[in-house]
């Protein structure tokens, strides 16, 4: 933070320099005041903090969708939570994955390039056991998956990836499609080792104690066409943009289904409480309107129409004969 000197302080400094009381070396900046931040060109930060915050908000919804889907699909309590989000290079992601694992490579049309959903065997084997009627025990989680288990897992992953559609619907209409299921991450050289990816880690709780983990890898080159939309401001603007014609029709339809109270006021008068208590059947009450005057018809608390009294069958009725337009009408009732 720079300090602004007053004119008197400046004059005092100049005078001290002229008289030799203040050496010139004390005014020269030292290297200790210079702050240098290291930057690794092999790991550029392509996702801003705002991009990561938006991805976090989006995939918190994704986690809730998966919790509801798998809890109903497997008839057991399964909870997904987004544990962390960050950006790393692709090589670090591949090296961090254990072997064996379940690596789902999938497309996100209309975006170009594959993304990866990695699920460890601590999650996959209990889920497969539940799908085949078991109790959800993991067994030997270090073995390779059989061909049948891979096909079952592929179908399950396809169902799970479908929930990326409502997750991203406000940004882009995605069509996820599973390309392949692999168990050895070292063989998946989909991108350059130094390519930046967004890594989202989800923790899974099955029952009370069983836990697993899922990693969602979204490369920057895949999200690049929509990266400008990953901002809180854009999210706010999209929530308040004008609706479609179908949205308008839906609003009109439901408004037409609303019920409103309509009240026809025949007339008004003032009487004392004593007279009110003595009213009997057959008594005549004088109102402030004659038979030729229009009645006031209220919609809710607003005066809207003038009407004439009539009969429809055995029922009393009013016929609207005029439209009354007033501002702030709630009088006369």
JOGIZI-V777525 format. One record per residue. N is the residue number from 1. RES is the residue in one letter. SS is DSSP state (h for helix, s for strand, l for the rest). PSI is psi in whole degrees, 0 to 359 (999 if undefined). Layout:
BEGIN
N_RES_SS_PSI + N_RES_SS_PSI
END
This chain:
BEGIN
1_X_l_128 + 2_X_l_143 + 3_X_l_131 + 4_X_l_124 + 5_X_l_145 + 6_X_l_170 + 7_X_h_324 + 8_X_h_321 + 9_X_h_322 + 10_X_h_316 + 11_X_h_322 + 12_X_h_321 + 13_X_h_317 + 14_X_h_321 + 15_X_h_321 + 16_X_h_324 + 17_X_h_320 + 18_X_h_325 + 19_X_h_352 + 20_X_l_6 + 21_X_l_335 + 22_X_l_112 + 23_X_l_148 + 24_X_h_329 + 25_X_h_332 + 26_X_h_339 + 27_X_h_346 + 28_X_l_137 + 29_X_l_143 + 30_X_l_162 + 31_X_h_337 + 32_X_h_335 + 33_X_h_347 + 34_X_l_123 + 35_X_l_126 + 36_X_l_130 + 37_X_l_126 + 38_X_l_144 + 39_X_l_124 + 40_X_l_111 + 41_X_l_346 + 42_X_l_345 + 43_X_l_68 + 44_X_l_144 + 45_X_l_95 + 46_X_l_332 + 47_X_l_124 + 48_X_l_170 + 49_X_h_325 + 50_X_h_320 + 51_X_h_315 + 52_X_h_323 + 53_X_h_320 + 54_X_h_317 + 55_X_h_322 + 56_X_h_315 + 57_X_h_318 + 58_X_h_314 + 59_X_h_354 + 60_X_h_323 + 61_X_h_319 + 62_X_h_318 + 63_X_h_320 + 64_X_h_321 + 65_X_h_315 + 66_X_h_323 + 67_X_h_314 + 68_X_h_317 + 69_X_h_307 + 70_X_h_328 + 71_X_h_319 + 72_X_h_322 + 73_X_h_323 + 74_X_h_0 + 75_X_l_43 + 76_X_l_163 + 77_X_l_113 + 78_X_s_130 + 79_X_s_127 + 80_X_s_138 + 81_X_s_138 + 82_X_s_111 + 83_X_s_320 + 84_X_s_160 + 85_X_s_139 + 86_X_s_180 + 87_X_s_132 + 88_X_s_176 + 89_X_s_157 + 90_X_h_323 + 91_X_h_321 + 92_X_h_323 + 93_X_h_313 + 94_X_h_319 + 95_X_h_337 + 96_X_h_350 + 97_X_l_132 + 98_X_l_165 + 99_X_l_129 + 100_X_l_163 + 101_X_l_180 + 102_X_s_111 + 103_X_s_110 + 104_X_s_113 + 105_X_s_125 + 106_X_s_156 + 107_X_s_153 + 108_X_s_67 + 109_X_s_141 + 110_X_l_8 + 111_X_l_149 + 112_X_l_136 + 113_X_l_151 + 114_X_s_155 + 115_X_s_173 + 116_X_s_135 + 117_X_s_113 + 118_X_s_126 + 119_X_s_126 + 120_X_l_162 + 121_X_h_341 + 122_X_h_339 + 123_X_h_320 + 124_X_h_312 + 125_X_h_317 + 126_X_h_323 + 127_X_h_316 + 128_X_h_320 + 129_X_h_319 + 130_X_h_321 + 131_X_h_332 + 132_X_l_18 + 133_X_l_9 + 134_X_l_188 + 135_X_l_356 + 136_X_l_24 + 137_X_l_148 + 138_X_l_320 + 139_X_l_215 + 140_X_l_104 + 141_X_l_1 + 142_X_l_358 + 143_X_l_165 + 144_X_l_155 + 145_X_l_145 + 146_X_l_169 + 147_X_h_320 + 148_X_h_317 + 149_X_h_325 + 150_X_h_319 + 151_X_h_320 + 152_X_h_318 + 153_X_h_322 + 154_X_h_317 + 155_X_h_319 + 156_X_h_315 + 157_X_h_324 + 158_X_h_319 + 159_X_h_320 + 160_X_h_320 + 161_X_h_338 + 162_X_l_336 + 163_X_l_358 + 164_X_h_339 + 165_X_h_304 + 166_X_h_335 + 167_X_h_319 + 168_X_h_8 + 169_X_l_333 + 170_X_l_349 + 171_X_l_310 + 172_X_l_146 + 173_X_l_102 + 174_X_l_153 + 175_X_s_86 + 176_X_s_142 + 177_X_s_126 + 178_X_s_127 + 179_X_s_314 + 180_X_s_162 + 181_X_s_124 + 182_X_s_158 + 183_X_l_348 + 184_X_l_107 + 185_X_h_337 + 186_X_h_339 + 187_X_h_357 + 188_X_l_82 + 189_X_l_68 + 190_X_l_331 + 191_X_l_168 + 192_X_l_145 + 193_X_l_332 + 194_X_l_4 + 195_X_l_139 + 196_X_s_137 + 197_X_s_151 + 198_X_s_125 + 199_X_s_119 + 200_X_s_124 + 201_X_s_126 + 202_X_s_137 + 203_X_s_142 + 204_X_s_131 + 205_X_s_121 + 206_X_s_120 + 207_X_l_233 + 208_X_l_322 + 209_X_l_329 + 210_X_s_132 + 211_X_s_146 + 212_X_s_187 + 213_X_s_145 + 214_X_s_137 + 215_X_s_130 + 216_X_s_117 + 217_X_s_116 + 218_X_s_102 + 219_X_s_148 + 220_X_h_323 + 221_X_h_334 + 222_X_h_318 + 223_X_h_354 + 224_X_h_318 + 225_X_h_337 + 226_X_h_12 + 227_X_h_330 + 228_X_h_340 + 229_X_h_352 + 230_X_l_67 + 231_X_l_151 + 232_X_h_323 + 233_X_h_317 + 234_X_h_323 + 235_X_h_319 + 236_X_h_318 + 237_X_h_319 + 238_X_h_331 + 239_X_h_339 + 240_X_l_20 + 241_X_l_161 + 242_X_l_144 + 243_X_l_174 + 244_X_l_173 + 245_X_h_325 + 246_X_h_323 + 247_X_h_319 + 248_X_h_316 + 249_X_h_322 + 250_X_h_320 + 251_X_h_315 + 252_X_h_320 + 253_X_h_312 + 254_X_h_331 + 255_X_h_323 + 256_X_h_341 + 257_X_l_353 + 258_X_l_142 + 259_X_l_137 + 260_X_l_144 + 261_X_l_127 + 262_X_s_125 + 263_X_s_128 + 264_X_s_122 + 265_X_s_113 + 266_X_l_320 + 267_X_l_177 + 268_X_l_159 + 269_X_l_170 + 270_X_l_130 + 271_X_l_161 + 272_X_l_162 + 273_X_h_324 + 274_X_h_315 + 275_X_h_323 + 276_X_h_321 + 277_X_h_343 + 278_X_l_6 + 279_X_l_134 + 280_X_l_163 + 281_X_l_130 + 282_X_l_348 + 283_X_l_148 + 284_X_l_131 + 285_X_l_125 + 286_X_l_126 + 287_X_l_174 + 288_X_l_7 + 289_X_l_147 + 290_X_l_178 + 291_X_l_339 + 292_X_l_354 + 293_X_l_149 + 294_X_l_142 + 295_X_s_156 + 296_X_s_128 + 297_X_s_122 + 298_X_s_136 + 299_X_s_109 + 300_X_l_238 + 301_X_l_9 + 302_X_s_132 + 303_X_s_120 + 304_X_s_322 + 305_X_s_158 + 306_X_s_144 + 307_X_s_162 + 308_X_s_146 + 309_X_s_144 + 310_X_s_189 + 311_X_s_136 + 312_X_s_107 + 313_X_l_235 + 314_X_l_8 + 315_X_s_143 + 316_X_s_147 + 317_X_s_168 + 318_X_s_147 + 319_X_s_123 + 320_X_s_127 + 321_X_s_347 + 322_X_s_157 + 323_X_s_125 + 324_X_l_120 + 325_X_l_111 + 326_X_l_154 + 327_X_l_133 + 328_X_l_39 + 329_X_l_121 + 330_X_l_22 + 331_X_l_165 + 332_X_l_7 + 333_X_l_999
END
